[in-house]
Amino acid sequence: MFGRKFTGRRQRLAGVVLAVSSLVALAACSSATDAQSKDGKTTITLSMQNPNVKTADPATWAIVKAFEKANPDIHVEVSGQAVAEHLQALSIAAQSDTLPDVFWVYKATAEDMLKAGKLMNLKPTLDDLGITPHLPKSTVSNFTAQDKIYGVPYQGLLTGLWVNKKILSDNGLEQPTTFDDLVNVAKKLKSKGIVTISDGANQSSFSVWSFLVWLDRFGFEDKIDAILDGSESYDNADFVRMYEHIAQLRDAGAFASNVSTQTYQQAVDQYLKGKAAMLDAGVWASSAIQDSQVAADTVFWNGATFADGVGDQNIVMNVASAPLVVDHKVAGNSKKLAAVKKFLGFYYSDAAQQLLVDNGQPPVTDYEPKIDATKQSVLKSALDVARDPKLASPQSQPDLLVSTAVSSAMYDSIYGVIQDQLSPRQAVDLVQKALDAE
């Protein structure tokens, strides 16, 4: 069963009207590729998690345009919806077997589709193109099930905190390392009326990337399989302790008083205007920061370590984002198969990986990018941290290992504590109830 119940804000986003309209769009895209277009070009559809890919995801748009220029006989028809709307529409389309040719989807949903025979096994194609050896082994493993590679990395998830070192130094503070350091920074900045961490819960409850890293510092990666099979609970002492630290940071005054009403973009703007010492985000924010007044003062931080944490504290969240997958019907259409194969070959070529970098994204292969240390100083800061040999990375971001309903509950649980609406115990219980519902 592909359909999943959406909770909280995501339920409102995934209403019937949105789902139906999105399904119509997806079905149109699917049927459009049944034959060549009128100009003789082969058309393949690419469905993404942004309503306007050109403006919201310039890296993907640049790759598509460069691919079409290099392959004038192929047209890539790009469409997109907001994440919740997109996922709901895909789940319905999978049931009617009208999926787009290539599309972005959550890992958990992709594995459901694979079990139902809706996705193409990409292993022969990737091996034939020579792509597999250039992808991180952890990425290949993460997108492999039933001895099939069902997905390829769309972009990298390099997440943490962007830090305005000038705000810290102007207030007699140093870059924090431990959680206790961070709490002390928050208390000092609060006394000066300065926001420590800029976050925004309104219409962007997913924007808690730095706290998803915290979960891995409290044993999430080792616990998740047992949590999913029911032999372990999300309501465990380690996770409760992690949420207690969020509450401690909240009580130290780390967050803006309007964290519940501002959106992620407003949180970004708050940081770009020099009104917050840190921004909870990822590498995708590097371009906006680079073009702002705080660029010269910004460095990337992989986050605080915890004396009472579980497992390796020297980690950085540098993983593959949710995957791109291919509809199973592509394998039975020789023209589309050839076009999709060319598209994948281009997407993971050095030229396309450099386009990712040029648009503020890290490469997802072993390609060594060309970076202008002056014009891309912000991105370079993040990539330098990602390449630190002293830091390990989890295999996947925690919310990508669970269903949409559970990931939504995770976001709500974290923001619930940040906003003092949930106690740490209530927060873990909220997520466990979402797990029990499945």
N, C-alpha and C positions, 0 to 999 in steps of 0.2 A: 504494500500500500504506500503510495508516494505522498498523498496528502498529509500534511502535518498541521496540528493545531498551533496557532500563533497566540502568544500571551502578551499582555500589556500593550505597549505602544505598537508592536508589530501586528497585533491582531487588528487594530484599527486601520493600519496601512494596507492589510491584505483583505479588504472587504470584497464582497461578491462583485461589485461593479468593476473594481480594478482588476480582479482576477479574470473576469470574462473579457474585458477589453484587451487585456494583455494576451489572453489565449487567442483571440481573433488575430492579433498582430503576429503572434508566433506561427499560427496556422498559415497565415498569408505568406510569411517568410519561407515556411517549409514547402508549400505548394509552388512557390516561385522558382524553386530549384529543380523541379521535376524535368524541366527541359532547358535547353539553352535559351538565353535571352534573344530578343529580336535582332540585335546587332551581331549575333554569332558568338558572343562571349559566353563562357561557362560561368554561371553565377553560383556562389556559395554564400550561405547566410551565417552571420556571426552575431550572436545575441549576448549582450553584456549587462552588467549590474548597475549601469548608469543611464538615466534618461537621455542625456546628451553626451555621447562618448567623445565627440570632437572637443568639447570644452572641459568636461570633467575628467577625461582620461586621455590627455594629449599624447602620451607615449604609445598607447595602442593605436590611436588614430594615425600617428606618424608611421607606424609600422605598416598599417593597412594601405596607406597611400603609397608608400615606397614599394610595397609588394605589387600593387596594381600597376605602377609605373614599370617595374621590372618584368611584369607578366601581363601585357596589354590584352591578352585573350581571356583573362579572368577578371570577373567583377566580384568584389566582396560587399554584400549587402549588410550593412551594420545597423543593428537596432539595440534598444536597451530600455530597461525600466529600473525603478528603485529596487533595492535588494529584496525586500519582503514581497513586493509585487512580482518581481522577476522569478523568485523561487516558487511562489504559488502557481504562477502561470506554467512554469516548466513541469511541475508535478502533474498538473492537469493534462498538459500536452503529452507527457510520457504515457498516460493512460490511453490516450487516443492515437498514440504513435505518430504524432505530428511535431516532433521536436525539430529545432533548427539544426543545421549541419554541424556547426561548431558553437559551443556555448560555455559560459562561465556558470559554475554551480558549486554549492557547498560539498565538501568531501562526503559527508554522511548521506546526502541526497544522491550523490553520484553512485555510491556503493549500493543504495537501494535500486537505482536504475540498472546497474550492472547485473545484479541478481535477477532482475526481470528480463534481462536480455536486450536492454534498450541502448546500450553503448557499444561502440566498436572497440575491439582490442587493438591498442596502438603499438603494442610491442613489435610486431613485424615491420610496421612502417618506420618506427623510430630506429630500429636496428638497421634497416635498409638504408636509411638516411645518415647513419653514423652519429645520431644525436645522443643516444643513451650514455656513452662514455663521458660525455661532456656535461651531464647533469649530476648534481650531488647524489651519492648513493642513498642518502636519507630521503631525498625527494622521490626517487624512483620507488623506493620501498614504501613510502607513504601513500603513493598513488597506485599501488599494486594490490590486487585481490584476486583470488581464484586463479592464480598464476597468469593474470592478465594485467597489463598496464592500461588503466582506464582513463588516466588523465595526465596532463603535462602542466608545468608551472606557468601560470598567467603572469604574475609579477612576484617580486620578493616582498616579504613582510619583515622589514627591519624596523622594529618599534622600540620605544622607550621614552625618554624625556629630552626635549630640546632645552638647553639651559642658557640664559643670558648671564654670562660671567661678569659683565659690568655691573648689573644690579647687585650681584653678590659682593663684589669687591667694594662697591660704593657704600655698602653697609657693613663692611668689616668682616665679611664671610668668605669662606673658601668653598670650593666645590665639594659637596657631601659625598661620602662613600658608603657609609652604613645607614641603616634606618634611624638610629639615634642621631646621627649627624643631620639627617633630613628633618627630623622633628625639631631639632634646635634651630635650624635655618627657618623653618616655618614660624616658630615662636618669635624669632627676632624680626622677621619681615612683617608679621602680623602687627607687631608693636609699632611699625612704621607705616601701617596702612597699605602694605604691598601684598598682592596675591602671590603665593608660592607656586601653585600648580594650576594652570588654566585648563578647565574641563567644561563641557557643556552637555547637559542631559536632555535638553528639550529637542525632540525629534531626532536625536542622535545618541540613543542610549547605548549604542555599540562602542562609543568612543572612550573606552577604558583600557586601552592597549597596555599601558604601563602596569596596570593592576593584574592583567592576565599574565604578565611576566612574573608577578608576585606569586601567582598560583604555582608556577613551576618551581619557585624557590621554597615552596612548602610541599613538594612531593607529588604534584599533579600527574606528571608523566608516568611515574611508577604506580600510581593509584588508579588511573583512568580505566584500564581494562577491567579491574575488579569492580569499579563503580558501575560500569556499564553492564556487567553480568550479574550485578546484585549482591556479590559477596562482600563488597565494601560499600560504605555510604559516603555521600558528599558531606554529610553531617558527621565529620570526624574532628578529633581534637586539633589536628594540624591546621585544617582549613578554618576552624573557628578562631584559632590564634591569629591566622592571617587577617581575617576580617576585624579582629580586635585591633590590629595594627592600623587598619584603615580608619577605624573610629578614633584611635589615638592621634593620627595625623589630622583628622577633621577637627578634633578638639584643640589641636595646636593652632588652628586657624589657617590651614594650608590652602583652602579652597575659597573661591569667590562667593560672596553672599548670594549672588544670583546664579549659582551653578545649576539650579533646577530649571531656570527659565531661559538661559542662553543656549544656543545651538553650538554644535561643534565649530561651525564657521565663525561664529561670534567669539568663541574661545580662541580660535586662531588669531582673529583680528586683535583680541586683547593682548596677545603675546607680541604680535607684529608692531603694535603701537608702544611697546615698552612698558606695558602696565601689568605684566606678570613675569616672574623670574623663570618659570618653566612652562613648557607646553607638552601635554600628554598627546603624542601623535607618533608618526612614523616617518620613514624616508620620503614618502610622497609629499610631505610639507616642505621639503628642502627648497623647492623652486620659489614658493611664496616667501619663505624666509630670506632667500638670497636676494630677492627684489625689494626687501624692506629695509627700514632704518636700523634693524637690530642684527643684520647679517654678520657684520664684522665682530660682533660680541657673542655670537651663538656657537655653542659646541653641543655635540650629541653625547648623552649619558645613557648607559644601559641599565641604570637603576640601582637602587639601594640593596645592599646585602643584609642578611638577618642573622643575628647571633643565635636565635632560636629557630632558624629555618631548617628545612629537611633536604639533605642532599647537597649537590654542588651549588654554591652561591655565585660562582664565577661564570655566569652565563649571559648571553645576549640573545634576544629573540630575533633570529635571522633565519627565517624559514620560507618555504614556498607558500604563496597565498592559495586560496581556493583554486582548484584546477580548471583548465579548459578541457572539455571532453568533446567527443564526436559521436553523433547519432549513428546507430547501428546500420541504418539503411544506406549510409554513404558507401559502405563496403560493397553493396550490390549495384552501384551505379558507377561505371568505369570512368566517365568524364568527371563526375564530382569527386570520386576517389583520387584521381590524378591531380585535380585542382587543390583538394585539401592537403594532399601530400606535399605539393609545392608550397602551400601556405605554411605548413609546419616547418618545412625545411628552411624557409626564409625567416620565420619567427625566431628560430634558434640559431640563426647564422650570426657571425660576428658583426655584420653590418646592422642587423636589427637589434642586437644587444647594445651596440653603441647608441642606437636611437633611444633605447630605454634610458641610458645614462644621460644623454643629451636632454632628456625630459625629466630629469630628477629621480630616476629609478635605478636601483642596482641591477646588474646583470643576473640572470637566473642560471647561466651556464658557467663554465670555468673561464670564460673570456676575461682577459685583462683589459679593462676599459681605459680610454684616454680621458683624463680629467684635467681641466684647467684649474690649477690650485687657487687662482685668484677669482675667476668668474664662477667657480663651483666650490667655493670653500666650505659651504654648509654641507653639501652632499659628501665632500671628501671627509669631513669630520665623522659622518656616520659610517662611511665605508672603512675608515681607519679602525674604528671600534669593531666593526664586523670582522675585520681581518686579524684582530689581535689573537695571537696563538695561545694566549692564556685563557681565552674565553671559549667555552663550548656553547652549543645551541641545542635547544630541544628539537625534537623531530617535527613538531607542528605546534601552532598556536592552540591553546586549550579549547577555544570555542569552535574550532574547525574539526574537532574530534567528536562532536556531539550533534544531535539534531538541532534544527532551527528553534524548536520550542525550548529546548534545554539551554541553548546559547542565549536566547532572549532572557531566560530566567537568570542566567549568570550575570548578564549586563544589569538587569534590574536589581539583583542582589547587591552588586557593588555600588551602584548609584544610590540604592536605598540606604546603605550605611553612610555614604558620603553626605547625603542630605539629612541624616539623622531620622530617617523614616523607618528604618529597620535596625534591630539589634544584630550583633554578629550571629547569635544563635538563630534568629528569625531569617537571616540572610541565607545561611546554609540550608535551612529547612525549606525555603522557597525553591531552591534548586533541586533538592532531593524530591520534592513533590512533583516537579516537572519530570524528573527521571522516573518516578513511580507511575506517572500517568501513561508512560509508554510500555 
